[in-house]
Amino acid sequence: MIESRTGYRWRSYRKMTETTITINSDAGVHARPAMVFVREAMKHQCEIFMIKDEMEANGKSIMSLLGLALAPGTKIIIRTDGEGEEEALKKLIGIVNNNFKELDN
C-alpha cells in the first residue's frame, strides 16, 4: 500500500513530499538493501528521510537506515524535501517496491 501526500514543514514553510510504504523483502533491510537505497538517495540534492514509528533516519546514511531495524512487513514513511523531491521519491519508491534491487534508469 502506498499513500503519497505533499505538505509543508512547519518551521520553514517549504514544500515536502512523503509516502507511506511497506517493506516487502523477505529479509527486511540489512546492509545490502540499505546500500542500494543510499546509493540512489545520494544522486538527489533534496533531503531524504526514512521514518519508522517515531524514529527518523537520514536516507543518505547507511548506518542511520540500519538503526531503524526494518523487518519484513514494517510500514515506513519516505520523506523528501528540497529540489527534485518528487523525482527522488518516485525513484526510492521504485527501489522499495523492487525489494531493494537497483532499477534501470
N, C-alpha and C positions, 0 to 999 in steps of 0.2 A: 504494500500500500504506500502510495506516495501522495503527500499533501504539500503543495507549494504555496507560499504566500510572500508578499512583499510588505515590508513595514518600514518604520523609521526608528533609528536609535534615539533614545530619549535625550542623551547628552549632546549629541552632535547634529541631530536632525538630518542625518544623511540616510539616503535610501539603503536598504539591505534586503537580501533575498534569502529565504530559508526553505528547507524541505524536510519533512519527516519521512524516514525510510527505515526498513527492517533489514538487518544483516541476515542474509540467507545462505552464506557459505557454510559448509559443513564444519569447518574448523574454526569459525569465527575470524577474528582479526589478530593474527600473530605477526611476526616480523616481516615476512614477505608481502602479505597483503597490505600491511601498513606502508611499506616502502613504495608499492605501486601507487597508492593514494597520494603519498607525499610527493612522489616524482611528478605526478600530474598537477598537484596543487602548486608546486614551485614554478610552473610555467606561467602562472597568472599573477598579475600585480595586486589584485584585491586581497584583503584579509580573508582567511578561511578558518572556520572553526567547526569542530565536531562536538556535539553535546549529547551526553548520556545522563539521564536523570538530572541532577543538579551540577554535574561536573562538566567543565568546558575544556577542550583541548585545542591547541594550535594545530590546524590541519597541515602545517608545513613542517611539523616536528615529529619524527618517528617515535621518539621517547614519550612525547606528550600523548600521542594516539595510543601507544601501548599501555599507558597508565589508565586508560578507560576500561581495560579488560573486556573487550567486546566479544561476547559469546554468540553463537548462532541464535537467531530469534530476537536479539536485542533491538529495540527501537532507538534510533538516534535522530538527531537533527543535524543537518549540514547547513551552516550559515555562511554566506559570502557577503562581503561588504567592501565596496570600492569600485574602482574602474574595472570593467569587464566581469562584474559579479555574476551576471546571468549566464554568460558563456561558461564561466568556471563551474557554476553549479550544474549546468547541463552535463558537462564532461564528467564531473565527480559522481553524479547520479548514475551515469553510464557505467562507471567503474564498479560501483557498489552492486548494481543490478547484474553485472557480468561476473559476479563473485570475485572481484578484485583481480581480474585478469586485465592486462593492458589492452586498450582499444586501438584499432587502426584509426589514424587521423584522417 
